[in-house]
Amino acid sequence: MKIDFTHNQSAHCENGVVSNLMKHNGFKISEPMVFGIGSGLLFCYIPFLKVNYAPVVTYRAMPGQIFNRFAKRVGIKIKREKFKNPKTAKARLDENLAKNNPVGLQVGVYNLMYFPDEYRFHFNAHNLVVYGKEDNKYLISDPVMENVTTLTDKELEKVRFAKGAFAPKGHIYYPTEFPKKLSLEKAIIKGIKHTCRDMAAPVPFVGVNGIKTIAKLIRKWPKKKGAKKANHYLGQIVRMQEEIGTGGGGFRYIYGAFLQESGKLLKNEKLIKLSSEMTEIGDQWRDFALEASRIYKNRSNNTALDKYDEVATQLEAIADREKVFFKKLKKAVS
């Protein structure tokens, strides 16, 4: 059984899955629009949660929240299920495919055999679409890949029931009800206001304050943690930014595209202007990632403490600019 499903490559997995599922059901919604309405942009430092033996830094909303928020704001209904038993999870997947219904899955990355080796590490919040099954292989539309691919029964079960942080537990999801027409205008404004609140949160680990907290920690790590662990922690920040689900710089570019598309739809020139500024901030994040990668790959000529101070200063500058940016963005939709 093979559903007539169109694969579109995207920059980020959850946005791409939602956009592709919406297009399959007759609604042309772009990846940036899903991300923006779903208030996907975030910064959060989670010191008590470890991935690859280092604290988690996330540049996006928690897995599943983007689709949940998007669905609520545009008026569609979705169904989600998790399972204890792999056989039950497989039966539910096959049942949906038999009904000609492509579905989204949350999976672990480490055992995705079609991923390049350097991208296969323990991260359980990846998303893909299953749109059929042929010759005992499931047909996979992974939105971050250029082309469709396949996984065997055992391969798919392994990634659906990966262990560790954010264990997917066979998580399956798909839209079930749609309005006759999507009303995007109010949804856009709600999405923007939510993101502005998140980035201005008055707590030390979230939003702009979270970026400043990480900058302070980076300065301390070489003395407090030692060179090896400091390098590992810094590498984690960059890996979460650049390799796992697009990350800091890439998400800023997607959000910039969302603001541009929204500005045209709402006839709001302020949003169009702010979209260019968001893209510039994305460039600053990419510059930070480049300098940080030189440190943990030992390509910098500066002394150890100077190197960490310099990238910490870069992050502080980003935090200051984002603080001003989100204040202006909030005013633009007030």
N, C-alpha and C positions, 0 to 999 in steps of 0.2 A: 504494500500500500504506500502510495506516494501522493502527498497533498500538493496541489498546485500553489507553491509558496515561492515568493520572490525574495532572494537573498540580497540584502544591501549591506555593504561594509560600513562600519561606523568607527568613531574614535573610542567609544566606551561601551562596555558590554550591556549594562542594564538599560541605558538610554536606547541603544541599538535594538535590543530585544523588544522593548515597548514600541518603538517607532515602527519596526517591521511587523509586529502583531497588529498594530493599528492600521497600517497600510494594507495588510492582508484582509482586514475587515472593512476596507473602503474609506478610511480616513487618512488623508495625506498629512501626517504630522512629522515634522523634522526632528532629528535627534536633539538639536539645541532647544527646541520648544519643549520637548519632554523634560529635559534637564532643568530648564528654567522654571517651568510651571511646577515641577516636582521639587523645587528648592533643593537641588542636588549639591550646590556649592557650599562647602564648609571647610573649616580647619579644626581639628580636634587632636589633642595629645592625650593618650590613654596609658599612663605609666604602669598600671596594674595588669594590663593585658599584653602578653608577649606573643610575637610572631617571629620565628627564626631567632629566638633568644634575645630579642630586643623589643623595647616598648613600641606600641603601635602609634603611628601617626597617620591620620586619615584626612584626606582633602575632599571628602564627599560625605553625603548623608549615609546612614547605616543601610546595609543591604535590604532592599525591598521598599524602603521609604519613598524613593523617587516615584515608583509606580503607584504606591498607595496614595500619595499626595496628588499626583497627576490625575488619577482616576476620580478621586473625590472632587477635585476642582473643575473637571470638565464634564462630570456627570455620567461616568461609566461605572459599571460594577465589575469586580474581579473576584476570582476564586483562588484560594491558596490552600495547599495541603502539605503536611509533613507526615512521615511514616516511621514506624519502628521496624517494620518488616520489609526487606527489599522485594520480596515476592508481591506484596500488596502494592508497593510503589510501582513495580513493573506492570502489574495488571491495570492500574489506573492510567498509566501512560499509554498502554496499548489500547485501552478503552477509548481514550480521547482521539488517538490516531484513527481508530476504526470509524469514529464519528466525523472524520475530516476536519479535526480541530488541532492545529499546531499549538504547542505549548512551550512556555518558558520553564527552564530548570535552573536552579542554583547548584553549582558544582564546585569541587575542589580542583585546583589547577595542577597540582603535582603529578597526577597520573593521566593528564590529557596527552595522549600519545602524539597528537598532531601538532602540539606546541613545540617550538625550538627548546632545546635543553636548558638554555640560559633563562628561560621564562618559566620553567617548571619548578616551583618551590611551594612550600606549604601555605596556600592562601585559598580559603574556602568560600569566597564571595564572588565567584565568577558566574556569569549568566550566558545562556545559549538557548537556541530554539531547536526542538526536535519536530520534524515535519513529515516523518514517514519511516518505513522499515522495509528493507528489501534484502533478501538472501541472508537473513539472520543478523543484519547490521542496521543500526539506527541511522537515519539521515539527519545530519547535524548542520544547522545554520548558526555558526558562531560569528557574531557581528564584527569581531575584531579581526577576523580572517578574511582574506581576499575572496576565497572560494569556499563552497560548501564542502563538507567532509563526512566521514562516517565513524561510528564507534560500535564495537561488538556488544552483545548483551553484558558480558563480564566487565568490559572496559567502562561502559556507562554506569553499571551498578557501583563500580569502585569509586568513581568520581562523585556520584550522587550520595554516597555514604562515606565520604572522606571524614576522618577524625580530626579533632583539634578545635581551635577557635573558630567560631561561626560555622560549626559543622552543619551541612545542609540538610541532613536527615531526609533525603529523597524529595526535597522541596520542589513542588510543581505549582505553576500559576498560569492563569490565562484570563482574558476578559470574557464576560458572560452576557452583559447587557449594554446597549448603546443608546444615546438619545438620537433623534432624527438629525440633529445638527449640533456640532460642538461649539459652545460659546467660549471663545478663548480670551476675550478682553478682560473680564473679571478674574479669570483664572490666572492670567499673566500678572495682574497687580497683586493678587494674593501671594503668588509665588515669589515675587520680588520683595514684598514686605517681610515675608517669612525669612528669606535669606539675609536681609538687612538686620533683622533681630538676632539671628544666629551669629552673624559676624561681629555684632556689637555686644554679645553676651557678657554680663558683668562677673565672669568667673575666670580663673587663671588658665584653664586648659582648653578653652573653646574660642573660636573666632580670632579676632585681632590679638586679644590677650594671650591666646594659646600660642600664636606665632612669637610673641615677645617672650613668653616663658621658655620656649624651645631655644631661642637665641641666647638667653641667660644660661641655660643648661649647657649649650655647646661650648661656651667659654670655660665652664667648670670641668667638663669631661676629661680633658687630657690629664689634669692633676688628680682628680677624684677617682676616675675609672682606670687610668693607665692608657697608654697609646693603643694597645690592641683592641680593648673594649670601646674606647672612644671612636676609633675608626669604624668599628662594627656598627655602633649606634648611628654615626653620621651616614654610613652607607645605607642603613635602614630608612632614614629620612628620604634619601634620594631614590631608593628603590620604590618606596611607597608613592613617591611623587611621579616618577618617570616610567616605571615599569608595570605597576599594578593598577589597572583600570584608568590609565591616562594620567591621573595625578594632578599636582598643583598647577604647573604651567599649562598643561593641556586642558584642564577643566576651566581655567581662566579664558582660554581661547574659545571653548564651547560656549561659555557664558557671554562672552563678547558677541558671538554670533546670535545668541538668543536675544540680547538687548537690541541688536541691529534689526532683527526680524520683527521684534515686538514694537520697536519705535516706528517702523513703517506701518504696521497693522493699526497701532493706536494713534498714528500721526503725531508722535511725540518726538520732536527734534532733540530734546535733552537726552533721551535714551540712545539715540543714534550717536550722539557725541560721546556719551559715556561708554559706548561699545568700543570705541577706538582706545579710550583710556584703559579699559579692562584688558585689551590686547597688549598694551604696553606693560601692564603689570605682569601679564603672563610671560613677557620677555624677561622681566626681572627675575621671576622664578626660575626660568631656564638658565639664566646666567648664574644664579646661586647653585643650581644643580651641577653645572659644569665645574665651578670652582671647588665645590665640595667633593666631587668625584676625583678631582686631581689630588686632593688631600688623602683620601683613603686608598687611592691607587698609587700614592707616593710619587706624584709627578710635579709637585710644587717645589720651588726652590727656597721658599721661606722657612723660617724656623717653626717648630711645631706649634707653639703657643700663638705666634703671629698668624698662622694659617687659620686656626680656629676662631681667633678674634675677627679676622677679616670676613669670614662667611657669616659669623654672628651679626656683624654690622650690616651686611647685606640683608639679612632677615629682618633686622630692626627697621631698616629703610622701607622694606616691603610692608611691614606692619603699619608704619606711619602712613604710608600712601593708601593702603586699603581702609584704614580708619576714616580718612577724609573721603575716599571714594564712596563708601557705603552710606555715609551721611548725605552726600549729594544725590545718590541713587534713591534714597528714601524720600527726599524732597521732590524728586522728579516725578514720583507717582502719588504724592500726597494730594 
